[in-house]
Amino acid sequence: MKIISTNIAQPTKFLWNGKEVTTGIYKKPTDNPIYLGKEDVKGDEVSDRKVHGGEFKACYLFSANQYPYWQDLYPHLDWTYGMLGENLTIEDLDERQLFIGDIYKLGNALVQITQPREPCFKFAHKFRTNDVLKQFVDHGFSGTYIRVLKEGNVAVGDQFKLVETKKQSLSIFHFFELLYAKDKNKDHIELVLNNDALPQNIIKRLKLYLR
């Protein structure tokens, strides 16, 4: 896996149900390295910190390999890396091979795989249709958030170097399936209950299905 684009956003406003909303989803490539902090990417807009940023969502990664799929569905959009809202566009990122809790050295930073992205109304607004929300869930390749264990700069060309794997946990791909499945796989839930790479609010959500 290798970084092929670093992307940040300026605040963008739009009207939603009669109210003005600010978002950082309109990310654009930058020629400079970006700094991964413990709570966010330095210089990047994080508008709603209830659902973005913070320890378990400090930075969002998306696979360049998935871009052709989305470009075919939405050829009329203005396509650049960052279009899926990611800070880092990654060559050969495969959610089926990323396990919750995996730790990687990346540039000067040390990062941990945490959770998939769950699409929201801002994502739908960017794609100009609510259909994209179901399409994103059905496609299954969600990208992943990371926790920053050691802050540092990352740049285009930086390779991911595996430091520690948690293959006894769930992959990001299967965890994304679990989040949206009507019938939750209880064995899969048990696999992640003690994984400290997940925030407690998600653990509490999943525990409800074990009752």
C-alpha positions, 0 to 999 in steps of 0.5 A: 500500500502506498500513498498516491494523493494527500488531500485536505479541505477548506470549509464549504457551506450548503443548504440542507432542509433550510439550514446552512451546513458546513462540511469538510468533505470537499477535499482536494489534492495538495502538493505538500506532505500533511501532518497527522495529529492525534485528533485530525489532519493539520489544516484540514476542515473538520466541521462536526466533531461528533462524527468526524475527527477525534481519536478513532477518526483522526484521518480517513483513507480510501483506495485508489483502486475503487475510483473506477467503480465510482467514476463509471457510476457518476461520470458527470462529476468533477473527479479528483483524488479526495472525491470520496472525502479521504485525506489519503488516497491509497494504492492497493488498499484492500479492506478485506486485508485490513484488520481492526487494530492493525498498526502500520508505520507510515512516513513519520507517523505510527497509525492504527486501523480503526473503523469503516466510514459510514456515509452521511447526508453530506456525502449524498449532497456531494454526489447530488443523490441519496442513491449513493448512500445505499450504493456505498453500503452495498459495494462494501469497500468503505475505506477506513479511519485510522488512529494516530499513535505517533504524530508525524508527516506523511507524503505521496510515495510513503509506503505502509509498513506493517508493525503489528497485525490483529488477524484474530479480529475482523477485517474492515470489510467484514466489520462494515458488513456487520454494521449494516447487516439486518441479522448480525453475526454474533460470533463476529460481534464477539471478535471485536468486543475487546478490541481497543481500536474501536470506540465505546459507542460502537461497542455498546451498539453491538452489545445490544444484539447479544441480549 
